[in-house]
Amino acid sequence: KRFSADRYPDGIPEKVLVGVRSELELIAAKNYAPYFLTVRDLVHYARYERKILCQGRGSAANSMVCYCLEI
């Protein structure tokens, strides 16, 4: 299953591509990828296995990477 087809059925807007690239560069520079992937796993488990409501807060609510990871 392709994520982009679910979130952006009409194609990924250029603004989103630019924003995601920028966020990914920062995440790579700070070596935060393991953090984001761990949070994604925890949220996915809570949301889909335990049926617990999980919502982004603060800067996570504005993060394109968090949106793409369904955090």
CHARMM internal coordinates of N, CA and C (Angstrom, degrees):
IC EDIT
DIST 1 N 1 CA 1.4619
DIST 1 CA 1 C 1.5194
ANGL 1 N 1 CA 1 C 108.84
DIST 1 C 2 N 1.2951
ANGL 1 CA 1 C 2 N 116.66
DIHE 1 N 1 CA 1 C 2 N 129.67
DIST 2 N 2 CA 1.4619
ANGL 1 C 2 N 2 CA 121.04
DIHE 1 CA 1 C 2 N 2 CA 179.66
DIST 2 CA 2 C 1.5118
ANGL 2 N 2 CA 2 C 110.19
DIHE 1 C 2 N 2 CA 2 C -92.69
DIST 2 C 3 N 1.3247
ANGL 2 CA 2 C 3 N 115.03
DIHE 2 N 2 CA 2 C 3 N 125.13
DIST 3 N 3 CA 1.4605
ANGL 2 C 3 N 3 CA 120.77
DIHE 2 CA 2 C 3 N 3 CA -178.86
DIST 3 CA 3 C 1.5167
ANGL 3 N 3 CA 3 C 111.74
DIHE 2 C 3 N 3 CA 3 C -59.50
DIST 3 C 4 N 1.3208
ANGL 3 CA 3 C 4 N 117.52
DIHE 3 N 3 CA 3 C 4 N -45.97
DIST 4 N 4 CA 1.4608
ANGL 3 C 4 N 4 CA 120.76
DIHE 3 CA 3 C 4 N 4 CA -174.53
DIST 4 CA 4 C 1.5214
ANGL 4 N 4 CA 4 C 111.63
DIHE 3 C 4 N 4 CA 4 C -59.51
DIST 4 C 5 N 1.3097
ANGL 4 CA 4 C 5 N 117.80
DIHE 4 N 4 CA 4 C 5 N -32.90
DIST 5 N 5 CA 1.4602
ANGL 4 C 5 N 5 CA 120.42
DIHE 4 CA 4 C 5 N 5 CA 178.89
DIST 5 CA 5 C 1.5268
ANGL 5 N 5 CA 5 C 111.21
DIHE 4 C 5 N 5 CA 5 C -67.10
DIST 5 C 6 N 1.3375
ANGL 5 CA 5 C 6 N 116.77
DIHE 5 N 5 CA 5 C 6 N -33.57
DIST 6 N 6 CA 1.4576
ANGL 5 C 6 N 6 CA 120.41
DIHE 5 CA 5 C 6 N 6 CA 178.48
DIST 6 CA 6 C 1.5272
ANGL 6 N 6 CA 6 C 111.79
DIHE 5 C 6 N 6 CA 6 C -74.67
DIST 6 C 7 N 1.3161
ANGL 6 CA 6 C 7 N 116.16
DIHE 6 N 6 CA 6 C 7 N -47.29
DIST 7 N 7 CA 1.4639
ANGL 6 C 7 N 7 CA 120.48
DIHE 6 CA 6 C 7 N 7 CA -176.02
DIST 7 CA 7 C 1.5226
ANGL 7 N 7 CA 7 C 113.26
DIHE 6 C 7 N 7 CA 7 C -81.07
DIST 7 C 8 N 1.3220
ANGL 7 CA 7 C 8 N 116.44
DIHE 7 N 7 CA 7 C 8 N -32.89
DIST 8 N 8 CA 1.4651
ANGL 7 C 8 N 8 CA 121.18
DIHE 7 CA 7 C 8 N 8 CA -175.88
DIST 8 CA 8 C 1.5248
ANGL 8 N 8 CA 8 C 109.96
DIHE 7 C 8 N 8 CA 8 C -134.08
DIST 8 C 9 N 1.3285
ANGL 8 CA 8 C 9 N 117.89
DIHE 8 N 8 CA 8 C 9 N 73.81
DIST 9 N 9 CA 1.4683
ANGL 8 C 9 N 9 CA 120.60
DIHE 8 CA 8 C 9 N 9 CA -176.06
DIST 9 CA 9 C 1.5321
ANGL 9 N 9 CA 9 C 113.58
DIHE 8 C 9 N 9 CA 9 C -62.23
DIST 9 C 10 N 1.3216
ANGL 9 CA 9 C 10 N 117.56
DIHE 9 N 9 CA 9 C 10 N -23.24
DIST 10 N 10 CA 1.4690
ANGL 9 C 10 N 10 CA 121.21
DIHE 9 CA 9 C 10 N 10 CA 179.68
DIST 10 CA 10 C 1.5229
ANGL 10 N 10 CA 10 C 112.58
DIHE 9 C 10 N 10 CA 10 C -96.53
DIST 10 C 11 N 1.3261
ANGL 10 CA 10 C 11 N 117.12
DIHE 10 N 10 CA 10 C 11 N 12.36
DIST 11 N 11 CA 1.4600
ANGL 10 C 11 N 11 CA 121.96
DIHE 10 CA 10 C 11 N 11 CA -178.45
DIST 11 CA 11 C 1.5191
ANGL 11 N 11 CA 11 C 110.90
DIHE 10 C 11 N 11 CA 11 C 101.93
DIST 11 C 12 N 1.3149
ANGL 11 CA 11 C 12 N 115.87
DIHE 11 N 11 CA 11 C 12 N 152.69
DIST 12 N 12 CA 1.4663
ANGL 11 C 12 N 12 CA 121.35
DIHE 11 CA 11 C 12 N 12 CA -177.75
DIST 12 CA 12 C 1.5252
ANGL 12 N 12 CA 12 C 109.15
DIHE 11 C 12 N 12 CA 12 C -79.45
DIST 12 C 13 N 1.3430
ANGL 12 CA 12 C 13 N 117.91
DIHE 12 N 12 CA 12 C 13 N 122.16
DIST 13 N 13 CA 1.4627
ANGL 12 C 13 N 13 CA 120.84
DIHE 12 CA 12 C 13 N 13 CA 179.16
DIST 13 CA 13 C 1.5281
ANGL 13 N 13 CA 13 C 111.62
DIHE 12 C 13 N 13 CA 13 C -63.37
DIST 13 C 14 N 1.3185
ANGL 13 CA 13 C 14 N 116.69
DIHE 13 N 13 CA 13 C 14 N 146.78
DIST 14 N 14 CA 1.4651
ANGL 13 C 14 N 14 CA 122.03
DIHE 13 CA 13 C 14 N 14 CA -179.73
DIST 14 CA 14 C 1.5222
ANGL 14 N 14 CA 14 C 111.15
DIHE 13 C 14 N 14 CA 14 C -56.33
DIST 14 C 15 N 1.3314
ANGL 14 CA 14 C 15 N 117.71
DIHE 14 N 14 CA 14 C 15 N -39.28
DIST 15 N 15 CA 1.4690
ANGL 14 C 15 N 15 CA 121.58
DIHE 14 CA 14 C 15 N 15 CA 179.55
DIST 15 CA 15 C 1.5313
ANGL 15 N 15 CA 15 C 110.48
DIHE 14 C 15 N 15 CA 15 C -58.80
DIST 15 C 16 N 1.3073
ANGL 15 CA 15 C 16 N 116.77
DIHE 15 N 15 CA 15 C 16 N -39.05
DIST 16 N 16 CA 1.4655
ANGL 15 C 16 N 16 CA 121.26
DIHE 15 CA 15 C 16 N 16 CA 179.46
DIST 16 CA 16 C 1.5270
ANGL 16 N 16 CA 16 C 109.92
DIHE 15 C 16 N 16 CA 16 C -69.28
DIST 16 C 17 N 1.3122
ANGL 16 CA 16 C 17 N 117.34
DIHE 16 N 16 CA 16 C 17 N -44.33
DIST 17 N 17 CA 1.4711
ANGL 16 C 17 N 17 CA 120.45
DIHE 16 CA 16 C 17 N 17 CA 179.16
DIST 17 CA 17 C 1.5275
ANGL 17 N 17 CA 17 C 111.13
DIHE 16 C 17 N 17 CA 17 C -59.05
DIST 17 C 18 N 1.3271
ANGL 17 CA 17 C 18 N 116.61
DIHE 17 N 17 CA 17 C 18 N -44.34
DIST 18 N 18 CA 1.4705
ANGL 17 C 18 N 18 CA 121.05
DIHE 17 CA 17 C 18 N 18 CA 179.14
DIST 18 CA 18 C 1.5287
ANGL 18 N 18 CA 18 C 110.20
DIHE 17 C 18 N 18 CA 18 C -63.48
DIST 18 C 19 N 1.3265
ANGL 18 CA 18 C 19 N 116.46
DIHE 18 N 18 CA 18 C 19 N -44.84
DIST 19 N 19 CA 1.4667
ANGL 18 C 19 N 19 CA 120.40
DIHE 18 CA 18 C 19 N 19 CA -179.81
DIST 19 CA 19 C 1.5152
ANGL 19 N 19 CA 19 C 113.23
DIHE 18 C 19 N 19 CA 19 C -64.02
DIST 19 C 20 N 1.3237
ANGL 19 CA 19 C 20 N 116.58
DIHE 19 N 19 CA 19 C 20 N -42.87
DIST 20 N 20 CA 1.4646
ANGL 19 C 20 N 20 CA 120.77
DIHE 19 CA 19 C 20 N 20 CA 179.86
DIST 20 CA 20 C 1.5241
ANGL 20 N 20 CA 20 C 110.21
DIHE 19 C 20 N 20 CA 20 C -64.79
DIST 20 C 21 N 1.3290
ANGL 20 CA 20 C 21 N 116.29
DIHE 20 N 20 CA 20 C 21 N -43.29
DIST 21 N 21 CA 1.4742
ANGL 20 C 21 N 21 CA 119.35
DIHE 20 CA 20 C 21 N 21 CA 178.16
DIST 21 CA 21 C 1.5267
ANGL 21 N 21 CA 21 C 110.78
DIHE 20 C 21 N 21 CA 21 C -58.48
DIST 21 C 22 N 1.3169
ANGL 21 CA 21 C 22 N 115.65
DIHE 21 N 21 CA 21 C 22 N -44.72
DIST 22 N 22 CA 1.4668
ANGL 21 C 22 N 22 CA 120.70
DIHE 21 CA 21 C 22 N 22 CA -179.59
DIST 22 CA 22 C 1.5282
ANGL 22 N 22 CA 22 C 111.00
DIHE 21 C 22 N 22 CA 22 C -61.90
DIST 22 C 23 N 1.3267
ANGL 22 CA 22 C 23 N 116.93
DIHE 22 N 22 CA 22 C 23 N -46.34
DIST 23 N 23 CA 1.4634
ANGL 22 C 23 N 23 CA 120.69
DIHE 22 CA 22 C 23 N 23 CA 178.98
DIST 23 CA 23 C 1.5262
ANGL 23 N 23 CA 23 C 111.10
DIHE 22 C 23 N 23 CA 23 C -63.63
DIST 23 C 24 N 1.3230
ANGL 23 CA 23 C 24 N 116.90
DIHE 23 N 23 CA 23 C 24 N -42.82
DIST 24 N 24 CA 1.4664
ANGL 23 C 24 N 24 CA 120.13
DIHE 23 CA 23 C 24 N 24 CA -179.72
DIST 24 CA 24 C 1.5263
ANGL 24 N 24 CA 24 C 111.76
DIHE 23 C 24 N 24 CA 24 C -64.25
DIST 24 C 25 N 1.3176
ANGL 24 CA 24 C 25 N 117.00
DIHE 24 N 24 CA 24 C 25 N -36.30
DIST 25 N 25 CA 1.4648
ANGL 24 C 25 N 25 CA 119.85
DIHE 24 CA 24 C 25 N 25 CA 176.11
DIST 25 CA 25 C 1.5293
ANGL 25 N 25 CA 25 C 110.86
DIHE 24 C 25 N 25 CA 25 C -62.65
DIST 25 C 26 N 1.3282
ANGL 25 CA 25 C 26 N 116.78
DIHE 25 N 25 CA 25 C 26 N -42.82
DIST 26 N 26 CA 1.4640
ANGL 25 C 26 N 26 CA 120.65
DIHE 25 CA 25 C 26 N 26 CA 178.95
DIST 26 CA 26 C 1.5278
ANGL 26 N 26 CA 26 C 110.75
DIHE 25 C 26 N 26 CA 26 C -66.53
DIST 26 C 27 N 1.3242
ANGL 26 CA 26 C 27 N 116.51
DIHE 26 N 26 CA 26 C 27 N -43.59
DIST 27 N 27 CA 1.4672
ANGL 26 C 27 N 27 CA 120.85
DIHE 26 CA 26 C 27 N 27 CA 178.55
DIST 27 CA 27 C 1.5301
ANGL 27 N 27 CA 27 C 110.21
DIHE 26 C 27 N 27 CA 27 C -60.19
DIST 27 C 28 N 1.3237
ANGL 27 CA 27 C 28 N 117.04
DIHE 27 N 27 CA 27 C 28 N -42.22
DIST 28 N 28 CA 1.4687
ANGL 27 C 28 N 28 CA 120.86
DIHE 27 CA 27 C 28 N 28 CA 178.63
DIST 28 CA 28 C 1.5261
ANGL 28 N 28 CA 28 C 110.80
DIHE 27 C 28 N 28 CA 28 C -66.22
DIST 28 C 29 N 1.3340
ANGL 28 CA 28 C 29 N 116.88
DIHE 28 N 28 CA 28 C 29 N -43.61
DIST 29 N 29 CA 1.4714
ANGL 28 C 29 N 29 CA 120.76
DIHE 28 CA 28 C 29 N 29 CA -178.37
DIST 29 CA 29 C 1.5277
ANGL 29 N 29 CA 29 C 111.37
DIHE 28 C 29 N 29 CA 29 C -62.59
DIST 29 C 30 N 1.3261
ANGL 29 CA 29 C 30 N 116.65
DIHE 29 N 29 CA 29 C 30 N -35.91
DIST 30 N 30 CA 1.4665
ANGL 29 C 30 N 30 CA 121.46
DIHE 29 CA 29 C 30 N 30 CA -178.97
DIST 30 CA 30 C 1.5279
ANGL 30 N 30 CA 30 C 112.77
DIHE 29 C 30 N 30 CA 30 C -90.88
DIST 30 C 31 N 1.3411
ANGL 30 CA 30 C 31 N 116.34
DIHE 30 N 30 CA 30 C 31 N -2.84
DIST 31 N 31 CA 1.4619
ANGL 30 C 31 N 31 CA 122.18
DIHE 30 CA 30 C 31 N 31 CA -178.76
DIST 31 CA 31 C 1.5334
ANGL 31 N 31 CA 31 C 111.82
DIHE 30 C 31 N 31 CA 31 C 58.08
DIST 31 C 32 N 1.3398
ANGL 31 CA 31 C 32 N 115.88
DIHE 31 N 31 CA 31 C 32 N 43.84
DIST 32 N 32 CA 1.4665
ANGL 31 C 32 N 32 CA 122.10
DIHE 31 CA 31 C 32 N 32 CA -177.89
DIST 32 CA 32 C 1.5287
ANGL 32 N 32 CA 32 C 113.99
DIHE 31 C 32 N 32 CA 32 C -98.35
DIST 32 C 33 N 1.3212
ANGL 32 CA 32 C 33 N 118.30
DIHE 32 N 32 CA 32 C 33 N 1.51
DIST 33 N 33 CA 1.4675
ANGL 32 C 33 N 33 CA 119.90
DIHE 32 CA 32 C 33 N 33 CA -177.27
DIST 33 CA 33 C 1.5298
ANGL 33 N 33 CA 33 C 112.48
DIHE 32 C 33 N 33 CA 33 C -54.28
DIST 33 C 34 N 1.3446
ANGL 33 CA 33 C 34 N 119.65
DIHE 33 N 33 CA 33 C 34 N -44.65
DIST 34 N 34 CA 1.4667
ANGL 33 C 34 N 34 CA 118.53
DIHE 33 CA 33 C 34 N 34 CA 179.16
DIST 34 CA 34 C 1.5342
ANGL 34 N 34 CA 34 C 112.88
DIHE 33 C 34 N 34 CA 34 C -59.07
DIST 34 C 35 N 1.3189
ANGL 34 CA 34 C 35 N 116.64
DIHE 34 N 34 CA 34 C 35 N -35.72
DIST 35 N 35 CA 1.4708
ANGL 34 C 35 N 35 CA 120.32
DIHE 34 CA 34 C 35 N 35 CA 177.96
DIST 35 CA 35 C 1.5297
ANGL 35 N 35 CA 35 C 110.29
DIHE 34 C 35 N 35 CA 35 C -61.87
DIST 35 C 36 N 1.3289
ANGL 35 CA 35 C 36 N 117.45
DIHE 35 N 35 CA 35 C 36 N -50.67
DIST 36 N 36 CA 1.4569
ANGL 35 C 36 N 36 CA 121.00
DIHE 35 CA 35 C 36 N 36 CA -178.01
DIST 36 CA 36 C 1.5166
ANGL 36 N 36 CA 36 C 111.30
DIHE 35 C 36 N 36 CA 36 C -62.53
DIST 36 C 37 N 1.3303
ANGL 36 CA 36 C 37 N 117.35
DIHE 36 N 36 CA 36 C 37 N -39.95
DIST 37 N 37 CA 1.4561
ANGL 36 C 37 N 37 CA 120.13
DIHE 36 CA 36 C 37 N 37 CA -179.57
DIST 37 CA 37 C 1.5259
ANGL 37 N 37 CA 37 C 111.89
DIHE 36 C 37 N 37 CA 37 C -69.62
DIST 37 C 38 N 1.3288
ANGL 37 CA 37 C 38 N 116.63
DIHE 37 N 37 CA 37 C 38 N -35.32
DIST 38 N 38 CA 1.4651
ANGL 37 C 38 N 38 CA 120.12
DIHE 37 CA 37 C 38 N 38 CA 176.76
DIST 38 CA 38 C 1.5236
ANGL 38 N 38 CA 38 C 110.68
DIHE 37 C 38 N 38 CA 38 C -67.16
DIST 38 C 39 N 1.3180
ANGL 38 CA 38 C 39 N 116.78
DIHE 38 N 38 CA 38 C 39 N -45.04
DIST 39 N 39 CA 1.4672
ANGL 38 C 39 N 39 CA 120.43
DIHE 38 CA 38 C 39 N 39 CA 178.08
DIST 39 CA 39 C 1.5231
ANGL 39 N 39 CA 39 C 109.88
DIHE 38 C 39 N 39 CA 39 C -61.67
DIST 39 C 40 N 1.3167
ANGL 39 CA 39 C 40 N 117.11
DIHE 39 N 39 CA 39 C 40 N -41.22
DIST 40 N 40 CA 1.4643
ANGL 39 C 40 N 40 CA 119.89
DIHE 39 CA 39 C 40 N 40 CA 178.24
DIST 40 CA 40 C 1.5261
ANGL 40 N 40 CA 40 C 111.05
DIHE 39 C 40 N 40 CA 40 C -59.77
DIST 40 C 41 N 1.3259
ANGL 40 CA 40 C 41 N 117.02
DIHE 40 N 40 CA 40 C 41 N -43.78
DIST 41 N 41 CA 1.4691
ANGL 40 C 41 N 41 CA 120.53
DIHE 40 CA 40 C 41 N 41 CA 178.80
DIST 41 CA 41 C 1.5197
ANGL 41 N 41 CA 41 C 111.37
DIHE 40 C 41 N 41 CA 41 C -62.90
DIST 41 C 42 N 1.3341
ANGL 41 CA 41 C 42 N 116.88
DIHE 41 N 41 CA 41 C 42 N -43.07
DIST 42 N 42 CA 1.4676
ANGL 41 C 42 N 42 CA 120.60
DIHE 41 CA 41 C 42 N 42 CA 179.63
DIST 42 CA 42 C 1.5263
ANGL 42 N 42 CA 42 C 111.65
DIHE 41 C 42 N 42 CA 42 C -64.22
DIST 42 C 43 N 1.3157
ANGL 42 CA 42 C 43 N 116.31
DIHE 42 N 42 CA 42 C 43 N -45.43
DIST 43 N 43 CA 1.4683
ANGL 42 C 43 N 43 CA 120.48
DIHE 42 CA 42 C 43 N 43 CA 179.92
DIST 43 CA 43 C 1.5232
ANGL 43 N 43 CA 43 C 110.14
DIHE 42 C 43 N 43 CA 43 C -64.57
DIST 43 C 44 N 1.3198
ANGL 43 CA 43 C 44 N 116.68
DIHE 43 N 43 CA 43 C 44 N -43.71
DIST 44 N 44 CA 1.4635
ANGL 43 C 44 N 44 CA 119.82
DIHE 43 CA 43 C 44 N 44 CA 179.68
DIST 44 CA 44 C 1.5244
ANGL 44 N 44 CA 44 C 110.76
DIHE 43 C 44 N 44 CA 44 C -60.53
DIST 44 C 45 N 1.3297
ANGL 44 CA 44 C 45 N 117.40
DIHE 44 N 44 CA 44 C 45 N -44.24
DIST 45 N 45 CA 1.4647
ANGL 44 C 45 N 45 CA 121.21
DIHE 44 CA 44 C 45 N 45 CA 178.39
DIST 45 CA 45 C 1.5349
ANGL 45 N 45 CA 45 C 110.83
DIHE 44 C 45 N 45 CA 45 C -62.07
DIST 45 C 46 N 1.3239
ANGL 45 CA 45 C 46 N 116.23
DIHE 45 N 45 CA 45 C 46 N -48.93
DIST 46 N 46 CA 1.4701
ANGL 45 C 46 N 46 CA 119.69
DIHE 45 CA 45 C 46 N 46 CA -178.67
DIST 46 CA 46 C 1.5294
ANGL 46 N 46 CA 46 C 111.22
DIHE 45 C 46 N 46 CA 46 C -62.20
DIST 46 C 47 N 1.3187
ANGL 46 CA 46 C 47 N 115.94
DIHE 46 N 46 CA 46 C 47 N -45.14
DIST 47 N 47 CA 1.4667
ANGL 46 C 47 N 47 CA 120.64
DIHE 46 CA 46 C 47 N 47 CA -175.20
DIST 47 CA 47 C 1.5195
ANGL 47 N 47 CA 47 C 112.64
DIHE 46 C 47 N 47 CA 47 C -71.15
DIST 47 C 48 N 1.3206
ANGL 47 CA 47 C 48 N 117.78
DIHE 47 N 47 CA 47 C 48 N -46.60
DIST 48 N 48 CA 1.4611
ANGL 47 C 48 N 48 CA 120.77
DIHE 47 CA 47 C 48 N 48 CA -170.82
DIST 48 CA 48 C 1.5220
ANGL 48 N 48 CA 48 C 114.54
DIHE 47 C 48 N 48 CA 48 C -98.97
DIST 48 C 49 N 1.3171
ANGL 48 CA 48 C 49 N 117.96
DIHE 48 N 48 CA 48 C 49 N -26.50
DIST 49 N 49 CA 1.4610
ANGL 48 C 49 N 49 CA 120.18
DIHE 48 CA 48 C 49 N 49 CA 179.69
DIST 49 CA 49 C 1.5334
ANGL 49 N 49 CA 49 C 111.74
DIHE 48 C 49 N 49 CA 49 C -94.94
DIST 49 C 50 N 1.3334
ANGL 49 CA 49 C 50 N 115.35
DIHE 49 N 49 CA 49 C 50 N -42.88
DIST 50 N 50 CA 1.4597
ANGL 49 C 50 N 50 CA 120.02
DIHE 49 CA 49 C 50 N 50 CA -177.02
DIST 50 CA 50 C 1.5258
ANGL 50 N 50 CA 50 C 113.42
DIHE 49 C 50 N 50 CA 50 C -99.30
DIST 50 C 51 N 1.3300
ANGL 50 CA 50 C 51 N 117.14
DIHE 50 N 50 CA 50 C 51 N -8.44
DIST 51 N 51 CA 1.4746
ANGL 50 C 51 N 51 CA 123.54
DIHE 50 CA 50 C 51 N 51 CA 179.09
DIST 51 CA 51 C 1.5297
ANGL 51 N 51 CA 51 C 112.03
DIHE 50 C 51 N 51 CA 51 C 60.27
DIST 51 C 52 N 1.3354
ANGL 51 CA 51 C 52 N 115.13
DIHE 51 N 51 CA 51 C 52 N 41.16
DIST 52 N 52 CA 1.4606
ANGL 51 C 52 N 52 CA 122.25
DIHE 51 CA 51 C 52 N 52 CA 179.08
DIST 52 CA 52 C 1.5223
ANGL 52 N 52 CA 52 C 108.22
DIHE 51 C 52 N 52 CA 52 C -100.66
DIST 52 C 53 N 1.3200
ANGL 52 CA 52 C 53 N 116.77
DIHE 52 N 52 CA 52 C 53 N 134.25
DIST 53 N 53 CA 1.4570
ANGL 52 C 53 N 53 CA 121.39
DIHE 52 CA 52 C 53 N 53 CA 177.74
DIST 53 CA 53 C 1.5250
ANGL 53 N 53 CA 53 C 110.00
DIHE 52 C 53 N 53 CA 53 C -66.72
DIST 53 C 54 N 1.3151
ANGL 53 CA 53 C 54 N 116.96
DIHE 53 N 53 CA 53 C 54 N 127.63
DIST 54 N 54 CA 1.4638
ANGL 53 C 54 N 54 CA 122.33
DIHE 53 CA 53 C 54 N 54 CA 178.34
DIST 54 CA 54 C 1.5187
ANGL 54 N 54 CA 54 C 108.00
DIHE 53 C 54 N 54 CA 54 C -127.43
DIST 54 C 55 N 1.3304
ANGL 54 CA 54 C 55 N 116.33
DIHE 54 N 54 CA 54 C 55 N 125.29
DIST 55 N 55 CA 1.4564
ANGL 54 C 55 N 55 CA 120.82
DIHE 54 CA 54 C 55 N 55 CA 179.86
DIST 55 CA 55 C 1.5135
ANGL 55 N 55 CA 55 C 110.11
DIHE 54 C 55 N 55 CA 55 C -129.07
DIST 55 C 56 N 1.3311
ANGL 55 CA 55 C 56 N 115.39
DIHE 55 N 55 CA 55 C 56 N 142.79
DIST 56 N 56 CA 1.4558
ANGL 55 C 56 N 56 CA 120.20
DIHE 55 CA 55 C 56 N 56 CA 175.42
DIST 56 CA 56 C 1.5213
ANGL 56 N 56 CA 56 C 110.49
DIHE 55 C 56 N 56 CA 56 C -70.88
DIST 56 C 57 N 1.3003
ANGL 56 CA 56 C 57 N 116.34
DIHE 56 N 56 CA 56 C 57 N 147.59
DIST 57 N 57 CA 1.4614
ANGL 56 C 57 N 57 CA 122.25
DIHE 56 CA 56 C 57 N 57 CA 178.81
DIST 57 CA 57 C 1.5199
ANGL 57 N 57 CA 57 C 109.03
DIHE 56 C 57 N 57 CA 57 C -131.02
DIST 57 C 58 N 1.3032
ANGL 57 CA 57 C 58 N 116.04
DIHE 57 N 57 CA 57 C 58 N 156.55
DIST 58 N 58 CA 1.4572
ANGL 57 C 58 N 58 CA 121.50
DIHE 57 CA 57 C 58 N 58 CA 174.78
DIST 58 CA 58 C 1.5122
ANGL 58 N 58 CA 58 C 112.55
DIHE 57 C 58 N 58 CA 58 C 58.26
DIST 58 C 59 N 1.3257
ANGL 58 CA 58 C 59 N 115.78
DIHE 58 N 58 CA 58 C 59 N -135.23
DIST 59 N 59 CA 1.4644
ANGL 58 C 59 N 59 CA 120.16
DIHE 58 CA 58 C 59 N 59 CA -176.74
DIST 59 CA 59 C 1.5252
ANGL 59 N 59 CA 59 C 111.85
DIHE 58 C 59 N 59 CA 59 C -66.27
DIST 59 C 60 N 1.3250
ANGL 59 CA 59 C 60 N 118.05
DIHE 59 N 59 CA 59 C 60 N -23.97
DIST 60 N 60 CA 1.4663
ANGL 59 C 60 N 60 CA 120.13
DIHE 59 CA 59 C 60 N 60 CA 178.22
DIST 60 CA 60 C 1.5222
ANGL 60 N 60 CA 60 C 111.25
DIHE 59 C 60 N 60 CA 60 C -63.05
DIST 60 C 61 N 1.3226
ANGL 60 CA 60 C 61 N 116.40
DIHE 60 N 60 CA 60 C 61 N -30.79
DIST 61 N 61 CA 1.4569
ANGL 60 C 61 N 61 CA 120.29
DIHE 60 CA 60 C 61 N 61 CA -179.77
DIST 61 CA 61 C 1.5269
ANGL 61 N 61 CA 61 C 111.55
DIHE 60 C 61 N 61 CA 61 C -67.94
DIST 61 C 62 N 1.3158
ANGL 61 CA 61 C 62 N 117.98
DIHE 61 N 61 CA 61 C 62 N -22.91
DIST 62 N 62 CA 1.4663
ANGL 61 C 62 N 62 CA 121.99
DIHE 61 CA 61 C 62 N 62 CA 179.49
DIST 62 CA 62 C 1.5217
ANGL 62 N 62 CA 62 C 112.78
DIHE 61 C 62 N 62 CA 62 C -102.46
DIST 62 C 63 N 1.3126
ANGL 62 CA 62 C 63 N 119.07
DIHE 62 N 62 CA 62 C 63 N 3.57
DIST 63 N 63 CA 1.4544
ANGL 62 C 63 N 63 CA 122.09
DIHE 62 CA 62 C 63 N 63 CA -176.01
DIST 63 CA 63 C 1.5256
ANGL 63 N 63 CA 63 C 111.16
DIHE 62 C 63 N 63 CA 63 C -86.29
DIST 63 C 64 N 1.3260
ANGL 63 CA 63 C 64 N 115.99
DIHE 63 N 63 CA 63 C 64 N 125.80
DIST 64 N 64 CA 1.4612
ANGL 63 C 64 N 64 CA 120.65
DIHE 63 CA 63 C 64 N 64 CA 176.49
DIST 64 CA 64 C 1.5140
ANGL 64 N 64 CA 64 C 110.76
DIHE 63 C 64 N 64 CA 64 C -68.47
DIST 64 C 65 N 1.3349
ANGL 64 CA 64 C 65 N 116.97
DIHE 64 N 64 CA 64 C 65 N -34.98
DIST 65 N 65 CA 1.4632
ANGL 64 C 65 N 65 CA 120.30
DIHE 64 CA 64 C 65 N 65 CA 178.39
DIST 65 CA 65 C 1.5300
ANGL 65 N 65 CA 65 C 109.68
DIHE 64 C 65 N 65 CA 65 C -65.64
DIST 65 C 66 N 1.3155
ANGL 65 CA 65 C 66 N 117.64
DIHE 65 N 65 CA 65 C 66 N -42.85
DIST 66 N 66 CA 1.4707
ANGL 65 C 66 N 66 CA 120.02
DIHE 65 CA 65 C 66 N 66 CA 177.35
DIST 66 CA 66 C 1.5207
ANGL 66 N 66 CA 66 C 110.83
DIHE 65 C 66 N 66 CA 66 C -61.89
DIST 66 C 67 N 1.3211
ANGL 66 CA 66 C 67 N 116.76
DIHE 66 N 66 CA 66 C 67 N -39.55
DIST 67 N 67 CA 1.4605
ANGL 66 C 67 N 67 CA 120.73
DIHE 66 CA 66 C 67 N 67 CA 177.53
DIST 67 CA 67 C 1.5263
ANGL 67 N 67 CA 67 C 110.33
DIHE 66 C 67 N 67 CA 67 C -62.00
DIST 67 C 68 N 1.3171
ANGL 67 CA 67 C 68 N 116.06
DIHE 67 N 67 CA 67 C 68 N -45.63
DIST 68 N 68 CA 1.4590
ANGL 67 C 68 N 68 CA 120.22
DIHE 67 CA 67 C 68 N 68 CA -179.59
DIST 68 CA 68 C 1.5252
ANGL 68 N 68 CA 68 C 112.87
DIHE 67 C 68 N 68 CA 68 C -66.20
DIST 68 C 69 N 1.3503
ANGL 68 CA 68 C 69 N 116.38
DIHE 68 N 68 CA 68 C 69 N -31.85
DIST 69 N 69 CA 1.4598
ANGL 68 C 69 N 69 CA 120.59
DIHE 68 CA 68 C 69 N 69 CA 177.85
DIST 69 CA 69 C 1.5251
ANGL 69 N 69 CA 69 C 112.66
DIHE 68 C 69 N 69 CA 69 C -85.36
DIST 69 C 70 N 1.3331
ANGL 69 CA 69 C 70 N 116.29
DIHE 69 N 69 CA 69 C 70 N -0.27
DIST 70 N 70 CA 1.4715
ANGL 69 C 70 N 70 CA 123.29
DIHE 69 CA 69 C 70 N 70 CA -178.00
DIST 70 CA 70 C 1.5234
ANGL 70 N 70 CA 70 C 112.11
DIHE 69 C 70 N 70 CA 70 C 61.00
DIST 70 C 71 N 1.3283
ANGL 70 CA 70 C 71 N 115.34
DIHE 70 N 70 CA 70 C 71 N 40.64
DIST 71 N 71 CA 1.4572
ANGL 70 C 71 N 71 CA 120.77
DIHE 70 CA 70 C 71 N 71 CA 176.71
DIST 71 CA 71 C 1.5114
ANGL 71 N 71 CA 71 C 107.77
DIHE 70 C 71 N 71 CA 71 C -92.02
END
COOR INIT
IC SEED 1 N 1 CA 1 C
IC BUILD
